[in-house]
Amino acid sequence: MIAAKMKILLLSLSAFTVCFFAEAQVPNGGFEDMTALPSTTGQWSLAEFWFNANSNLANPDLFHTNGGMGGDLPETPIALVDPFEGSAVMGIVATGVKGTDFREYLSVPLEEPLVIGQKYTVSFHYCNGYITQVSQAGLGTSDFGVAFTSSPPQQSGTSPMSLNPQFKHQGPLFSREWDNITFSFVADQAHEYMTIGVFGDDTDKDIVVFDNTNPQLAYYFLDDFSIMEVETSDIVASNDNPRFEDHSEEETPEPAFEESPFFIPNAFTPNGDGDNDVFAPVVADLSNYEFCIFSRWGELIFKTTAEGEGWSGHSVNGAMVDVGMYVWELSYTRTNEDGKTVRKSHRGTVNLIR
């Protein structure tokens, strides 16, 4: 699995700070409030407060579990993804293929201007999802960032904006499952708008193929935005006081591939010819193994706890299911580097072909 994690630096100081957080500043941070359910892609304007950086061409996508056609979840035209929370997410094309300088941005007015000299902590979740056969996504890009401005942003077409972001991820960012980005900064102006995306042209950007055979897009699903004021008070360090994590300094290494203890094909043909009739992961000695198949609507079709037992394309009542795409989920426990037992869960899609 590909992971892109921020490493928090622990500071050992003779005096340090206790942090208290005031209420969030982002309206509709989870995109739950909308004027109508999305029925196709490009309907960012249905999400209240959010906008597309005032571009006349760029069209971020709003998705909802009760949406229709290209606007529904979990199977979008881009990738298979569930919301991080609630029922809605937004998606943007952060970049195209390197050299195209293609951009989409997502912007929102803050509930009130930032206070100069005030420290804020920003948090949101992103993922790239599980790519479908018809998707053009699969790229990951560096410099994915967040910029605050005092006036509304103005993008020209799909060209890059040259804003100076308060945060940007240094290495290529890609995660099939939801991951969190959190950073802190001190406001130097009374900013009133927040914009998310990749700023500046492709010249110094590291745009990498992570998935798919010929991807054209670095596409990111976004959810759960918040901005919190950080109120601080100095506390004298003593043996009774633990260290505190300082989120104002982050190290953002390039994502590394985690060695997976299994292999799962992306298609099978249960037509009775004796060749590729059963869909099953190739695994070796996984503890508390569980393998399930679901329809795209979340209906459980198959479940087993026996390694080597596969799905033959039948539902729980024994009927042969239709051709198409289905969701698999593999769960197991393993011991991490700290010696702790953790539960791992992976999801993906398989195409049933006859």
Secondary structure in CASP SS format (residue, H / E / C, confidence):
PFRMAT SS
TARGET T0000
AUTHOR 0000-0000-0000
METHOD secondary structure of the structure
MODEL  1
M C 1.00
I E 1.00
A E 1.00
A C 1.00
K C 1.00
M C 1.00
K E 1.00
I E 1.00
L E 1.00
L E 1.00
L E 1.00
S C 1.00
L C 1.00
S C 1.00
A E 1.00
F E 1.00
T E 1.00
V E 1.00
C E 1.00
F E 1.00
F E 1.00
A E 1.00
E E 1.00
A E 1.00
Q C 1.00
V C 1.00
P C 1.00
N C 1.00
G C 1.00
G C 1.00
F C 1.00
E C 1.00
D C 1.00
M E 1.00
T C 1.00
A C 1.00
L C 1.00
P C 1.00
S C 1.00
T C 1.00
T C 1.00
G C 1.00
Q C 1.00
W H 1.00
S H 1.00
L H 1.00
A E 1.00
E C 1.00
F C 1.00
W C 1.00
F E 1.00
N C 1.00
A C 1.00
N C 1.00
S C 1.00
N C 1.00
L C 1.00
A C 1.00
N C 1.00
P C 1.00
D E 1.00
L E 1.00
F E 1.00
H E 1.00
T C 1.00
N C 1.00
G C 1.00
G C 1.00
M H 1.00
G H 1.00
G H 1.00
D E 1.00
L C 1.00
P C 1.00
E E 1.00
T C 1.00
P C 1.00
I C 1.00
A E 1.00
L E 1.00
V C 1.00
D C 1.00
P C 1.00
F C 1.00
E C 1.00
G C 1.00
S C 1.00
A E 1.00
V E 1.00
M E 1.00
G E 1.00
I E 1.00
V E 1.00
A E 1.00
T E 1.00
G E 1.00
V C 1.00
K C 1.00
G C 1.00
T C 1.00
D C 1.00
F C 1.00
R C 1.00
E C 1.00
Y C 1.00
L E 1.00
S E 1.00
V E 1.00
P E 1.00
L C 1.00
E C 1.00
E C 1.00
P C 1.00
L C 1.00
V C 1.00
I C 1.00
G C 1.00
Q C 1.00
K E 1.00
Y E 1.00
T E 1.00
V E 1.00
S E 1.00
F E 1.00
H E 1.00
Y E 1.00
C E 1.00
N C 1.00
G C 1.00
Y E 1.00
I E 1.00
T C 1.00
Q C 1.00
V C 1.00
S C 1.00
Q C 1.00
A E 1.00
G C 1.00
L E 1.00
G E 1.00
T E 1.00
S C 1.00
D C 1.00
F E 1.00
G E 1.00
V E 1.00
A E 1.00
F E 1.00
T E 1.00
S C 1.00
S C 1.00
P C 1.00
P C 1.00
Q C 1.00
Q C 1.00
S C 1.00
G C 1.00
T C 1.00
S C 1.00
P C 1.00
M C 1.00
S C 1.00
L C 1.00
N C 1.00
P C 1.00
Q C 1.00
F E 1.00
K E 1.00
H C 1.00
Q C 1.00
G C 1.00
P C 1.00
L E 1.00
F C 1.00
S C 1.00
R C 1.00
E C 1.00
W C 1.00
D E 1.00
N E 1.00
I E 1.00
T E 1.00
F E 1.00
S E 1.00
F E 1.00
V E 1.00
A C 1.00
D C 1.00
Q C 1.00
A C 1.00
H C 1.00
E C 1.00
Y E 1.00
M E 1.00
T E 1.00
I E 1.00
G E 1.00
V E 1.00
F C 1.00
G C 1.00
D C 1.00
D H 1.00
T H 1.00
D H 1.00
K C 1.00
D C 1.00
I E 1.00
V E 1.00
V E 1.00
F C 1.00
D C 1.00
N C 1.00
T C 1.00
N C 1.00
P C 1.00
Q C 1.00
L E 1.00
A E 1.00
Y E 1.00
Y E 1.00
F E 1.00
L E 1.00
D E 1.00
D E 1.00
F E 1.00
S E 1.00
I E 1.00
M E 1.00
E E 1.00
V E 1.00
E E 1.00
T E 1.00
S E 1.00
D E 1.00
I E 1.00
V E 1.00
A C 1.00
S C 1.00
N C 1.00
D C 1.00
N C 1.00
P C 1.00
R C 1.00
F E 1.00
E E 1.00
D E 1.00
H E 1.00
S E 1.00
E E 1.00
E E 1.00
E E 1.00
T C 1.00
P C 1.00
E C 1.00
P C 1.00
A E 1.00
F E 1.00
E C 1.00
E C 1.00
S C 1.00
P C 1.00
F E 1.00
F E 1.00
I C 1.00
P C 1.00
N C 1.00
A E 1.00
F E 1.00
T C 1.00
P C 1.00
N C 1.00
G C 1.00
D C 1.00
G C 1.00
D C 1.00
N C 1.00
D C 1.00
V C 1.00
F E 1.00
A C 1.00
P C 1.00
V E 1.00
V E 1.00
A C 1.00
D C 1.00
L C 1.00
S E 1.00
N E 1.00
Y E 1.00
E E 1.00
F E 1.00
C E 1.00
I E 1.00
F E 1.00
S C 1.00
R C 1.00
W C 1.00
G C 1.00
E C 1.00
L E 1.00
I E 1.00
F E 1.00
K E 1.00
T E 1.00
T C 1.00
A C 1.00
E C 1.00
G C 1.00
E C 1.00
G C 1.00
W E 1.00
S C 1.00
G C 1.00
H E 1.00
S C 1.00
V C 1.00
N C 1.00
G C 1.00
A C 1.00
M E 1.00
V C 1.00
D C 1.00
V C 1.00
G E 1.00
M E 1.00
Y E 1.00
V E 1.00
W E 1.00
E E 1.00
L E 1.00
S E 1.00
Y E 1.00
T E 1.00
R E 1.00
T E 1.00
N C 1.00
E C 1.00
D C 1.00
G C 1.00
K C 1.00
T E 1.00
V E 1.00
R E 1.00
K E 1.00
S E 1.00
H E 1.00
R E 1.00
G E 1.00
T E 1.00
V E 1.00
N E 1.00
L E 1.00
I C 1.00
R C 1.00
END
